[in-house]
Amino acid sequence: MDLDELAFLAALAKAVPDGGQIVEVGAFYGRSTTAMARANPSVAITSIDTFEDVAWTARYAAQYKNIPRFSRAAFEAYTHECPNVQALQGPSPEIATDWATPIDLYFEDAVHGNPGLKANLDFWTARLKPGGIACGHDYNRRFPDVKSEVDALALRWNTSVSIVGSLWAVQKPRHFAQTQSTTPMPRLSHQPRLTLRSFSQRGGRRVSRDGYWCGPHLETDRLKWVRIDDIAARTGLRIEYRISHPLSGTTPWVPAGARASLHGQNGILPFTRLAVRIHGQKNDRTPHVIYRVSARQKGRGGTARSGTSPWAMDGAWTTLPSASVPINAFCVALVDAPLPHQQAEFHPSLRTQLRYAQKSVARKLASLTHG
């Protein structure tokens, strides 16, 4: 999970009333558990997992330095400073068939396909308080069952899906007789506040919303211009953005509602970096703006050159593995919660550190060559 996703999850947990109940299905090593537990020490968190060390968990542990093999003991070691966490070992929902406590927040990150996913969602959302929140991870193209089941849940509840990164959240409808002691949806997860627009070389115009990719993501195309519309109507605040290419230059900051594009003698040029910021008089309630870009092109000999940048934030430039590959999609979102600090960070192994260092050196050499 990215830090922005953890921040979203932490904000959801923080909104749970004192003495409330959170159920997490799919605890793994406890990074999400720790984010929720630290955000709201007053609530009870039940983390459910089989805690079985299988082939994929072993491969995961092998990538990092000084991480024990996956087990319940490993989970409890990483969450030992969170006294409000209780582990429950076994498959869901079979392990909790006698569960009777109403819950305020349900987080699903265990099963990513049917019929297991639907079984979990049906079981736990039935035990969710009116006004409570169901949320989970991996709402993206890689896991179509997650997206379809979450969309169906939102349709059934007559509401929309709130997205930060690939973390989704849906609020259960309230009933007039039970409006107290239910979880309010944090401001960051209300209706989308940004509309994203782009125009690509072959795909033409695309329109999206914050939290979703805008552009021909995963396709060998390139964007010609981008535009962001801020529909939040924030007094004194405005979205601004700019783009650049190492050979073609950098645009000035462009206000919301205007196109950002690079121009040359042969018309509109591709670009390789994006920066977005919130401009105006800020305070503690001013949201962060986060964004990322993707690229997918064919190099010499038909070699595919592709990648997705890490999340950048508040005016910093995005960075791709190759500094010269044009962007073909971008994603922008507003996050009201501050980013968490040291959420059970893991340390990559020496081999992984060397691989990242080699990529960093390659990027610097590429930029010097183009300079």
C-alpha positions, 0 to 999 in steps of 0.5 A: 500500500502506498502512503497516500492509501495508508493516509486515507485508511488512517483517516477512515479509522480516525473517524470511528467514534470512541469505543467503536469496532473495526474489522480487518480481513487480510492483515498480512504483516500489519502495515494497514493494521498499524495505520488504523491502530495509531490513528485511533487508539480508542477503537477495537480492531480485529484483524483476521488472517489465515497467517499461512506461509505459502509460496507468494508470502515466501517470495515477498519476504525474500525481497526484504532484509531482516523480515521473518517468514510470514506467520501470526507471530510475525504479525504480532511482532510488528503490531505489538505496540498497538494494544487495541489490536486483536488477531483472529486466525482462520479463513473469513467468514468461516472463522467468525460465523458467530460474530455479533458485534456491530462494526463501524469500519470494515477493511477488506484486503484478503480475497481478490476474486469470487466467490470468496470476495462476495462471501466476505462482502456479504457477511461483513457488510450485513454486520456494518452499522448504518452509516458505517464504512466498507473499504478495501484495497486493489480497486483496479483493472488487475482485479476485475472482481474487486471493481465489479463487486464494489460497484455493485455494492455502491449501486445497492446502497445508492451511493458512489465509490470513493477512491484514493490510489486503489483504496476504495470506500463506500458508506452504508446508508443511514436510517433515521432511527440509528444516526448516532454513533456511526462513522462519518465519512472523512472529507477526503472521501466525499464526492470527487472534486477534480475532473481530469481531461487529456488528449492523446496522439491516437486515442483522442479525448479522455475524461476522468475523475480524481483517483482514476487514470486519465489517458490511454493507460497501458497503451502505446500512445502519448498525451498531447495536453492535459487539463484539470478542472477543480470542482471544489469551489475552495475560497482562495485556493486553486489548482495549478499544474505544469509539464516539461520535457528535457529537450522541449522545456517547461510550461509556466504554471497553468490555472485549473480549467486551462490546457497545459501543452508544449509547442514546437515548430512541428506543433504540439510536443510530448512531455515527460513530467508533471507537477501539480500544486494548490495555490493560495492562502493555506491552513491546516485544513488545506488538502494535499494534492497527489499525482502520478504518471505512466508511460508505455512506448516501443523502443528500438527493435520493438523493445517496450519501455514502460513504467509508472511513477511513484506518487508525487505531492504538492508541486514536486515533479513526477519521475519515471524510470526513463526520463525521455519516455513520453507520458500516456496517462496521469492520475491526480487526487486530493487528500485531506489527511496528512501522510503518516510517518514510519508506518511499519516501514520495511527495509529492502535487501541489498540486491533490491537497493542495488537495482534501485541505485542502478536505475537512479544512476541510469536516469541521471546519465540520461538527463545529462546526455539530453542536457 
